[in-house]
Amino acid sequence: MSRWKAAAVHLSISIAVGLLSAALVFGVWYPPPYSHAAGADELVLLLLGVDVVLGPLLTLAVFKVGKKGLRFDLGVIALLQICAFSYGMSVVVRARPAFIAALPERFVLVTATELADDDLVQGSKPEFRRIPWTGPQLVGTRLPSDVKERNDLLFSGVAGKDVDRFPKYYVDYALVAPEIRAKPLDTLVEAHPDEKAMIDAWLQRHSRQADSVTWLPLKTQRAFLTMLLDRNDGTPLDALPIDP
């Protein structure tokens, strides 16, 4: 086998692993439209760059039929590639979106890295005490009735840790949907006339009338998106890459 054929075989295996990883990341952990907002595109590009490029290039450089110690060299390359890939995937897993928390005037995409273990164990329901593995879970939030606890939460929010970071205040979204103060879609079009074509295209694609859809901001670590909601029951329909 020539070094070019060996590198091609290595490249084919790396591409197959990379495609499976990308399908898992974008299809499950970082589903659209949250992938870019959560930084998954950059993480996966870096991961695939290491996985697809590094290993085959090193194989091309060291492979030579009959070379003494060739098996050891290839074993070291494989080990390095596995370690780099495992580290990259661990970063992707740790940073995956966990919950989409609904507040009265906005939604917040909460990632796994933003949730402390001490807070998770206090989740109001068992499903709120663990990070989902099948994509972000939609939840509602309820402020505490105790005055002192409310004040503590207020100061925590000023410091950057608001109610969306405390699973003990999570509730089923259906319980808070009537309290969501969503805005008519017309106000979004008026504020962002350049995005009218995107909004109209979405309405046409989903057979929706503008007066049947409302919206609220969706905050993520990297950007703001626009969450579209059903006007009747507040069900989230989609998120558009529009900074409101």
The 8 nearest C-alpha neighbors of each residue, nearest first, counted from 0:
[[1, 4, 5, 2, 64, 3, 63, 62],
 [2, 0, 4, 3, 5, 64, 63, 62],
 [1, 3, 5, 62, 59, 4, 6, 63],
 [4, 2, 6, 1, 5, 7, 59, 0],
 [3, 5, 7, 1, 6, 2, 8, 0],
 [6, 4, 2, 8, 7, 3, 9, 1],
 [5, 7, 55, 9, 3, 59, 4, 8],
 [8, 6, 10, 4, 9, 5, 3, 11],
 [9, 7, 11, 5, 10, 6, 4, 12],
 [8, 10, 6, 12, 55, 7, 11, 13],
 [9, 11, 7, 13, 55, 8, 12, 6],
 [12, 10, 8, 14, 13, 9, 7, 15],
 [13, 11, 15, 9, 10, 14, 16, 8],
 [12, 14, 10, 51, 16, 11, 15, 17],
 [13, 15, 17, 11, 16, 12, 51, 10],
 [14, 16, 12, 18, 17, 13, 11, 19],
 [17, 15, 13, 19, 14, 18, 20, 12],
 [18, 16, 14, 20, 15, 19, 47, 13],
 [19, 17, 21, 15, 20, 16, 14, 22],
 [20, 18, 22, 16, 21, 17, 23, 15],
 [19, 21, 17, 23, 18, 22, 24, 16],
 [20, 22, 18, 24, 23, 19, 25, 17],
 [23, 21, 19, 26, 20, 25, 24, 18],
 [24, 22, 20, 26, 21, 27, 25, 19],
 [23, 25, 28, 21, 22, 29, 26, 27],
 [26, 24, 29, 30, 22, 23, 27, 21],
 [25, 27, 22, 23, 30, 24, 28, 29],
 [28, 26, 134, 23, 133, 24, 30, 25],
 [27, 29, 134, 24, 95, 30, 133, 25],
 [30, 28, 34, 25, 24, 27, 33, 95],
 [29, 31, 25, 26, 27, 34, 33, 28],
 [32, 30, 33, 34, 29, 25, 35, 26],
 [31, 33, 34, 30, 238, 35, 239, 36],
 [34, 32, 31, 36, 35, 37, 30, 29],
 [35, 33, 29, 39, 37, 31, 36, 32],
 [36, 34, 38, 37, 40, 33, 39, 32],
 [35, 37, 33, 38, 34, 221, 222, 219],
 [36, 38, 34, 35, 39, 33, 221, 220],
 [39, 37, 35, 36, 40, 41, 34, 42],
 [40, 38, 42, 34, 41, 37, 35, 43],
 [39, 41, 43, 42, 38, 35, 44, 34],
 [42, 40, 44, 43, 39, 38, 45, 35],
 [43, 41, 39, 45, 40, 44, 46, 38],
 [42, 44, 46, 40, 45, 41, 39, 47],
 [45, 43, 41, 47, 46, 42, 48, 40],
 [44, 46, 48, 42, 43, 47, 41, 49],
 [45, 47, 43, 49, 44, 48, 87, 42],
 [48, 46, 50, 44, 49, 51, 45, 17],
 [49, 47, 45, 46, 51, 52, 50, 44],
 [48, 50, 53, 46, 47, 52, 51, 45],
 [49, 51, 47, 48, 52, 53, 84, 13],
 [50, 52, 13, 48, 47, 49, 14, 53],
 [53, 51, 48, 49, 54, 50, 55, 56],
 [52, 54, 49, 56, 55, 50, 51, 57],
 [53, 55, 57, 56, 52, 80, 58, 76],
 [56, 54, 6, 58, 10, 9, 57, 53],
 [57, 55, 59, 58, 53, 54, 52, 60],
 [56, 58, 60, 54, 59, 55, 53, 61],
 [59, 57, 55, 56, 60, 61, 6, 62],
 [60, 58, 56, 6, 57, 2, 62, 61],
 [59, 61, 57, 58, 62, 56, 2, 55],
 [60, 62, 58, 59, 57, 63, 72, 69],
 [63, 61, 2, 58, 59, 60, 64, 69],
 [62, 64, 66, 2, 65, 61, 1, 69],
 [63, 65, 66, 62, 0, 1, 2, 69],
 [64, 66, 63, 67, 69, 68, 62, 70],
 [67, 65, 63, 69, 64, 68, 62, 70],
 [66, 68, 69, 65, 70, 71, 64, 63],
 [67, 69, 71, 70, 66, 72, 73, 65],
 [70, 68, 72, 71, 66, 67, 73, 62],
 [69, 71, 73, 72, 68, 74, 67, 75],
 [70, 72, 74, 68, 69, 73, 75, 76],
 [73, 71, 69, 75, 74, 70, 76, 68],
 [74, 72, 76, 70, 75, 71, 77, 69],
 [73, 75, 71, 77, 72, 76, 70, 78],
 [74, 76, 78, 72, 73, 77, 79, 71],
 [77, 75, 73, 79, 74, 78, 80, 72],
 [76, 78, 80, 74, 75, 79, 81, 73],
 [79, 77, 75, 81, 76, 80, 82, 74],
 [80, 78, 76, 82, 77, 81, 75, 83],
 [79, 81, 77, 83, 78, 82, 54, 84],
 [80, 82, 84, 78, 79, 83, 85, 77],
 [81, 83, 85, 79, 80, 84, 86, 78],
 [84, 82, 80, 86, 85, 81, 79, 87],
 [83, 85, 81, 87, 86, 82, 80, 50],
 [86, 84, 82, 88, 87, 83, 81, 89],
 [85, 87, 89, 83, 84, 88, 82, 90],
 [88, 86, 84, 90, 89, 85, 46, 83],
 [87, 89, 91, 85, 90, 86, 92, 84],
 [88, 90, 92, 86, 87, 91, 93, 85],
 [91, 89, 93, 87, 88, 92, 94, 86],
 [90, 92, 88, 94, 89, 93, 95, 87],
 [93, 91, 89, 95, 90, 94, 88, 28],
 [94, 92, 90, 91, 95, 111, 112, 89],
 [93, 95, 91, 112, 92, 111, 110, 90],
 [94, 96, 92, 110, 93, 111, 28, 91],
 [97, 95, 110, 135, 109, 111, 98, 29],
 [96, 98, 135, 110, 111, 130, 109, 131],
 [99, 97, 136, 135, 109, 137, 100, 108],
 [98, 100, 108, 137, 107, 136, 109, 138],
 [99, 101, 138, 107, 139, 106, 163, 98],
 [102, 100, 106, 139, 140, 138, 105, 99],
 [101, 103, 105, 104, 106, 140, 100, 139],
 [102, 104, 179, 180, 105, 178, 101, 181],
 [105, 103, 180, 102, 179, 215, 181, 106],
 [106, 104, 216, 102, 215, 217, 103, 101],
 [105, 107, 101, 217, 100, 102, 218, 216],
 [108, 106, 218, 100, 217, 99, 109, 219],
 [107, 109, 99, 219, 98, 218, 100, 110],
 [108, 110, 98, 97, 96, 107, 99, 113],
 [111, 109, 96, 97, 113, 112, 95, 94],
 [110, 112, 97, 113, 94, 114, 95, 93],
 [113, 111, 110, 94, 114, 93, 115, 95],
 [114, 112, 111, 110, 109, 115, 164, 94],
 [113, 115, 112, 111, 164, 116, 119, 118],
 [116, 114, 118, 117, 119, 113, 112, 164],
 [115, 117, 119, 118, 120, 114, 128, 121],
 [118, 116, 115, 119, 120, 121, 114, 165],
 [119, 117, 115, 116, 121, 120, 165, 166],
 [118, 120, 128, 116, 121, 122, 117, 166],
 [121, 119, 128, 122, 118, 117, 116, 129],
 [120, 122, 167, 119, 118, 123, 166, 128],
 [123, 121, 167, 166, 128, 127, 119, 124],
 [122, 124, 167, 169, 121, 166, 127, 168],
 [125, 123, 127, 122, 126, 128, 170, 167],
 [124, 126, 128, 127, 122, 123, 129, 120],
 [127, 125, 124, 128, 129, 122, 131, 130],
 [128, 126, 122, 124, 125, 129, 166, 123],
 [129, 127, 119, 122, 120, 125, 126, 121],
 [130, 128, 127, 126, 131, 119, 125, 120],
 [129, 131, 97, 111, 132, 128, 127, 98],
 [132, 130, 133, 97, 134, 129, 135, 136],
 [131, 133, 134, 130, 28, 27, 135, 97],
 [134, 132, 27, 131, 28, 135, 136, 97],
 [133, 135, 28, 27, 132, 131, 136, 29],
 [136, 134, 97, 98, 96, 99, 131, 137],
 [135, 137, 98, 99, 97, 138, 134, 131],
 [138, 136, 99, 98, 100, 172, 135, 139],
 [139, 137, 172, 100, 171, 170, 99, 101],
 [138, 140, 172, 101, 170, 171, 100, 169],
 [141, 139, 169, 168, 170, 102, 101, 100],
 [140, 142, 168, 143, 169, 170, 139, 175],
 [141, 143, 168, 144, 140, 149, 162, 152],
 [144, 142, 145, 149, 148, 141, 168, 146],
 [143, 145, 146, 142, 149, 148, 147, 141],
 [144, 146, 148, 143, 147, 149, 150, 142],
 [147, 145, 149, 148, 150, 144, 143, 151],
 [148, 146, 150, 149, 145, 151, 152, 144],
 [147, 149, 151, 145, 150, 146, 152, 143],
 [150, 148, 152, 146, 147, 151, 143, 153],
 [149, 151, 153, 147, 152, 148, 146, 154],
 [150, 152, 148, 154, 153, 149, 147, 155],
 [151, 153, 155, 149, 150, 154, 156, 148],
 [152, 154, 150, 156, 155, 151, 149, 157],
 [155, 153, 157, 151, 156, 152, 158, 150],
 [154, 156, 152, 158, 160, 153, 157, 161],
 [157, 155, 161, 160, 159, 153, 158, 154],
 [156, 158, 154, 159, 155, 153, 160, 161],
 [157, 159, 155, 156, 160, 154, 161, 153],
 [158, 160, 156, 157, 161, 155, 154, 164],
 [161, 159, 156, 155, 158, 164, 162, 157],
 [160, 162, 156, 163, 164, 159, 155, 152],
 [161, 163, 164, 165, 168, 152, 160, 156],
 [162, 164, 161, 165, 100, 140, 107, 109],
 [165, 163, 162, 161, 114, 160, 166, 113],
 [164, 166, 167, 162, 163, 168, 118, 169],
 [167, 165, 122, 169, 168, 119, 127, 164],
 [168, 166, 122, 123, 121, 165, 169, 118],
 [167, 169, 166, 141, 140, 165, 142, 170],
 [170, 168, 140, 166, 167, 139, 138, 123],
 [171, 169, 139, 140, 138, 172, 168, 141],
 [170, 172, 138, 173, 139, 174, 169, 175],
 [171, 173, 139, 138, 174, 175, 176, 170],
 [172, 174, 176, 171, 175, 139, 177, 170],
 [175, 173, 172, 171, 176, 170, 139, 177],
 [174, 176, 178, 172, 177, 173, 139, 179],
 [175, 177, 173, 178, 179, 233, 174, 172],
 [178, 176, 175, 179, 233, 232, 174, 173],
 [179, 177, 175, 176, 180, 103, 174, 102],
 [180, 178, 103, 176, 177, 181, 104, 175],
 [181, 179, 104, 103, 178, 182, 215, 177],
 [180, 182, 214, 215, 179, 213, 104, 183],
 [183, 181, 213, 214, 184, 215, 180, 186],
 [184, 182, 213, 185, 186, 214, 181, 212],
 [183, 185, 213, 187, 186, 212, 214, 209],
 [184, 186, 188, 183, 187, 189, 209, 210],
 [187, 185, 189, 184, 188, 183, 190, 182],
 [188, 186, 190, 184, 185, 189, 191, 243],
 [187, 189, 191, 185, 192, 186, 190, 195],
 [190, 188, 186, 187, 191, 192, 185, 195],
 [189, 191, 187, 188, 186, 192, 243, 185],
 [192, 190, 188, 193, 189, 194, 187, 195],
 [193, 191, 195, 188, 194, 189, 190, 187],
 [194, 192, 191, 195, 196, 188, 197, 190],
 [193, 195, 192, 197, 196, 191, 198, 188],
 [196, 194, 198, 192, 197, 193, 188, 199],
 [195, 197, 199, 198, 194, 200, 193, 192],
 [198, 196, 200, 194, 195, 199, 201, 239],
 [197, 199, 195, 201, 200, 196, 202, 194],
 [200, 198, 202, 196, 201, 197, 195, 203],
 [199, 201, 197, 203, 198, 202, 196, 204],
 [200, 202, 204, 198, 199, 203, 205, 197],
 [203, 201, 207, 199, 205, 200, 204, 206],
 [202, 204, 206, 200, 201, 205, 199, 207],
 [203, 205, 201, 202, 206, 200, 207, 199],
 [204, 206, 202, 203, 207, 201, 200, 208],
 [207, 205, 203, 204, 202, 208, 201, 200],
 [208, 206, 202, 205, 203, 209, 211, 212],
 [209, 207, 211, 210, 202, 206, 212, 203],
 [208, 210, 211, 212, 184, 207, 202, 185],
 [209, 211, 208, 212, 184, 183, 213, 230],
 [212, 210, 230, 209, 208, 229, 207, 213],
 [213, 211, 230, 229, 210, 209, 228, 184],
 [214, 212, 183, 184, 228, 182, 230, 181],
 [213, 215, 227, 182, 181, 226, 228, 184],
 [214, 216, 226, 105, 181, 225, 217, 182],
 [217, 215, 225, 105, 226, 224, 106, 243],
 [216, 218, 106, 224, 225, 107, 223, 226],
 [217, 219, 107, 223, 108, 106, 216, 224],
 [220, 218, 108, 222, 221, 223, 107, 36],
 [219, 221, 222, 37, 218, 36, 108, 109],
 [222, 220, 219, 36, 37, 38, 223, 218],
 [223, 221, 219, 36, 220, 218, 224, 242],
 [222, 224, 218, 242, 217, 219, 216, 225],
 [223, 225, 217, 240, 242, 241, 239, 216],
 [226, 224, 216, 239, 238, 217, 241, 215],
 [225, 227, 238, 215, 214, 217, 216, 237],
 [228, 226, 214, 237, 236, 213, 238, 235],
 [229, 227, 235, 213, 236, 233, 234, 212],
 [228, 230, 233, 212, 234, 231, 232, 211],
 [229, 231, 212, 211, 213, 233, 232, 228],
 [232, 230, 229, 233, 211, 234, 212, 228],
 [231, 233, 234, 229, 230, 176, 177, 228],
 [234, 232, 229, 228, 176, 230, 231, 235],
 [233, 235, 229, 228, 232, 236, 176, 230],
 [236, 234, 228, 227, 237, 233, 229, 226],
 [235, 237, 228, 227, 234, 229, 238, 226],
 [238, 236, 227, 226, 235, 239, 228, 32],
 [239, 237, 226, 225, 227, 32, 224, 240],
 [238, 240, 225, 241, 224, 226, 237, 32],
 [241, 239, 224, 225, 242, 238, 32, 223],
 [242, 240, 224, 239, 225, 243, 223, 194],
 [241, 243, 223, 224, 225, 240, 222, 216],
 [242, 241, 216, 225, 224, 223, 187, 191]]
